[in-house]
């Protein structure tokens, strides 16, 4: 047990430097080499569940209709079912209401991640964060495989990944002694991967006008190695200290960023 604890502190201390220049995450990932990326992607893919879990899907009137149509033609070929896949709804169409849907439109890991996030809290700020993340996943059809920069990712999150991504078992919520270091490392991680134009000190800059997609290239990553991992860390912090003011500030900032980076018809 001493070795992982030691490595956790060493890893965290090397990243908790607020004065160092921000890394270019997209360039770092690009220079890593195709073999390294493929190996890391294979290692960090979410495990396939033995039985399909219940899935959550926004229940707008369009999506209900599309789901019924797909069920009516369940005997069609796989290609035909793929062609009838419902269009991605705009962010403004997402609601906080989800129903169980046995369809295969949503990856299994998204269902498990959503269940965990919904179980953390029903407070408006937390629900808004969860919905904003889910809107990003829906907008990109859960297809992006490029991970967020991993250089300063909190060691506890990396350990959860390497231990097999236990979505349905007890989460490794930091204890009171470990929480200060974990919370600082999580905020520093968010600051490190955020676009350079947002600044290098907390709180990060928030613009009033709509930004362009390329302005968010360092954080607009979906999939099991994308923004979900930031929310995972926030969920552990929330369970450990739900009234923490720094936590609430970070939740607000991440929610705002998710809203800004998600494509919109507006």
C-alpha positions in Angstrom: 0.0 0.0 0.0 3.0 2.3 0.6 4.1 2.4 -3.0 0.8 3.6 -4.6 0.4 6.2 -1.8 4.0 7.5 -2.4 3.4 7.6 -6.2 0.2 9.5 -5.6 1.9 12.3 -3.7 4.9 12.5 -6.1 2.6 12.7 -9.1 0.3 15.3 -7.6 3.2 17.5 -6.4 4.8 17.6 -9.9 1.5 19.0 -11.3 0.5 21.4 -8.6 2.6 24.3 -9.9 0.3 27.2 -10.7 3.0 29.3 -12.3 4.2 27.0 -15.0 3.1 27.5 -18.6 0.1 25.6 -19.9 0.7 22.6 -22.0 -0.7 22.3 -25.5 -2.7 19.1 -25.0 -3.5 18.6 -28.7 0.2 18.9 -29.7 1.3 16.7 -26.9 -1.1 13.9 -27.9 -0.2 14.3 -31.5 3.6 13.9 -30.8 3.2 10.8 -28.7 3.3 8.4 -31.7 0.7 6.3 -33.2 1.8 3.1 -31.5 1.7 4.7 -28.0 -1.8 6.2 -28.7 -3.1 2.9 -29.9 -1.7 1.0 -26.9 -3.1 3.5 -24.4 -6.5 3.5 -26.1 -6.6 -0.3 -26.0 -5.6 -0.3 -22.3 -8.1 2.4 -21.2 -11.1 1.3 -23.2 -14.2 0.9 -21.0 -14.9 -2.8 -20.2 -17.9 -4.4 -21.9 -20.5 -5.4 -19.4 -21.7 -9.0 -19.4 -25.4 -8.0 -19.5 -26.8 -4.9 -21.2 -27.8 -2.4 -18.5 -30.7 0.0 -18.7 -29.8 3.1 -20.7 -30.7 6.7 -20.3 -31.8 8.8 -23.3 -33.4 12.3 -23.5 -37.1 11.8 -23.9 -38.0 14.6 -26.3 -41.1 13.9 -28.5 -38.8 13.4 -31.5 -36.7 10.8 -29.8 -39.7 8.9 -28.4 -41.1 8.7 -32.0 -37.8 7.6 -33.4 -37.4 4.9 -30.7 -40.9 3.5 -31.5 -40.2 3.4 -35.2 -36.9 1.5 -34.6 -38.7 -1.0 -32.3 -41.4 -1.6 -35.0 -38.7 -2.6 -37.5 -36.6 -4.7 -35.1 -36.5 -7.5 -37.6 -34.7 -5.4 -40.2 -31.0 -5.8 -41.1 -28.3 -4.2 -39.1 -27.5 -1.7 -41.9 -31.2 -0.7 -42.0 -31.3 -0.1 -38.3 -28.2 2.0 -38.5 -29.7 4.1 -41.3 -32.8 4.9 -39.1 -30.7 6.1 -36.2 -32.4 9.2 -34.8 -30.7 12.5 -35.4 -28.7 14.1 -32.6 -30.9 16.6 -30.7 -29.8 20.1 -30.1 -28.6 20.9 -26.6 -31.7 23.1 -26.0 -33.9 20.0 -26.5 -32.3 18.0 -23.7 -34.3 17.7 -20.5 -33.5 16.4 -17.1 -35.9 13.5 -17.6 -34.6 10.1 -18.7 -36.3 6.8 -19.1 -35.1 3.2 -19.3 -34.5 2.3 -22.9 -33.2 -1.2 -23.9 -32.0 0.1 -27.3 -28.4 -0.1 -28.3 -28.1 3.5 -29.4 -26.1 4.5 -26.3 -22.8 2.9 -25.3 -22.9 0.8 -22.2 -20.3 2.9 -20.4 -22.4 6.0 -20.9 -25.3 4.3 -19.2 -23.2 3.2 -16.3 -21.6 6.7 -16.0 -25.0 8.4 -16.1 -26.3 6.1 -13.4 -23.4 7.0 -11.1 -23.7 10.7 -11.7 -27.5 10.7 -11.1 -26.9 8.9 -7.8 -24.5 11.6 -6.5 -27.1 14.4 -6.0 -30.3 15.9 -7.3 -29.2 19.4 -6.5 -29.8 21.8 -9.5 -26.1 22.6 -10.0 -25.1 19.0 -10.1 -28.0 18.0 -12.4 -27.0 20.9 -14.7 -23.4 19.6 -14.9 -24.5 16.1 -15.6 -26.9 17.3 -18.4 -24.3 19.5 -19.9 -21.8 16.5 -20.1 -24.5 14.3 -21.6 -25.4 16.9 -24.2 -21.8 17.0 -25.3 -21.7 13.2 -25.6 -24.9 13.1 -27.6 -23.8 16.0 -29.9 -20.6 14.0 -30.9 -22.5 10.7 -31.0 -20.1 9.2 -28.3 -17.7 8.6 -31.2 -14.5 10.5 -30.1 -11.7 8.2 -29.0 -9.0 10.8 -28.5 -8.3 11.1 -24.7 -7.8 14.3 -22.7 -4.2 15.1 -21.9 -3.1 12.7 -19.1 0.0 14.4 -17.9 -1.4 15.9 -14.7 -4.5 13.8 -14.4 -5.1 13.1 -10.7 -3.5 9.8 -9.7 -6.7 8.5 -8.1 -8.6 8.8 -11.4 -5.7 6.9 -13.2 -5.8 4.2 -10.6 -9.6 3.8 -11.1 -9.0 3.3 -14.8 -6.2 0.9 -14.4 -8.2 -1.1 -11.8 -10.8 -1.8 -14.5 -13.3 1.1 -14.3 -15.6 -0.2 -11.6 -18.7 1.7 -12.6 -21.0 -0.5 -10.4 -18.8 -1.1 -7.4 -18.0 1.3 -4.6 -16.2 4.4 -5.9 -12.8 5.4 -4.3 -14.1 8.6 -2.7 -11.1 10.4 -1.0 -11.1 10.4 2.8 -10.8 13.6 4.8 -7.0 13.3 4.9 -6.5 12.9 1.2 -9.3 15.3 0.0 -7.2 18.5 0.2 -4.6 17.2 -2.2 -7.1 15.5 -4.5 -9.2 18.6 -4.8 -6.2 20.8 -5.6 -4.9 18.3 -8.1 -8.3 18.1 -9.8 -8.7 21.8 -10.1 -5.1 22.1 -11.4 -5.8 19.4 -13.9 -8.8 21.3 -15.2 -6.8 24.5 -15.5 -4.0 22.6 -17.3 -6.2 21.1 -20.0 -8.3 24.2 -20.4 -7.6 26.4 -23.5 -4.7 28.8 -23.0 -6.9 31.8 -23.8 -8.8 31.2 -20.5 -5.7 32.3 -18.6 -3.4 30.6 -16.1 -4.8 31.7 -12.8 -8.1 30.8 -11.0 -10.8 31.7 -11.7 -10.4 31.1 -15.4 -11.7 33.6 -17.9 -15.3 33.3 -19.1 -16.3 35.1 -22.3 -19.8 36.4 -22.9 -20.0 35.6 -26.6 -20.3 32.3 -28.3 -16.9 30.7 -29.0 -15.8 28.6 -32.0 -15.4 24.8 -31.8 -11.6 25.1 -32.3 -11.4 27.3 -29.2 -12.1 24.2 -27.1 -9.9 21.6 -28.8 -8.0 20.7 -25.6 -11.1 19.8 -23.6 -13.9 19.0 -26.2 -13.3 15.3 -25.9 -16.1 12.7 -25.5 -15.8 9.0 -24.9 -14.6 7.1 -21.8 -11.3 9.0 -21.7 -12.8 12.4 -22.3 -14.7 14.9 -20.1 -16.4 12.1 -18.3 -13.2 11.7 -16.2 -13.4 15.3 -15.1 -16.9 14.7 -13.9 -15.9 11.5 -12.2 -13.3 13.4 -10.2 -15.9 16.1 -9.4 -18.4 13.4 -8.2 -15.9 12.0 -5.7 -15.2 15.5 -4.4 -18.9 16.1 -4.2 -19.6 12.9 -2.2 -16.7 13.7 0.2 -17.5 17.4 0.7 -20.8 18.6 -0.9 -20.7 22.0 0.7 -17.2 22.9 -0.4 -17.1 26.4 -1.9 -14.1 25.6 -4.2 -16.0 22.6 -5.4 -19.1 24.6 -6.3 -16.9 27.1 -8.2 -15.3 24.4 -10.2 -18.7 22.7 -11.0 -20.0 26.1 -12.3 -16.9 26.6 -14.4 -17.0 23.1 -15.9 -20.7 23.4 -16.6 -20.2 26.7 -18.4 -17.4 25.2 -20.5 -19.4 22.2 -21.5 -22.3 24.5 -22.6 -19.9 26.6 -24.6 -18.1 23.7 -26.3 -21.3 21.8 -27.3 -22.5 22.5 -30.8 -25.8 24.4 -30.9 -28.3 25.4 -33.6 -28.6 28.9 -32.0 
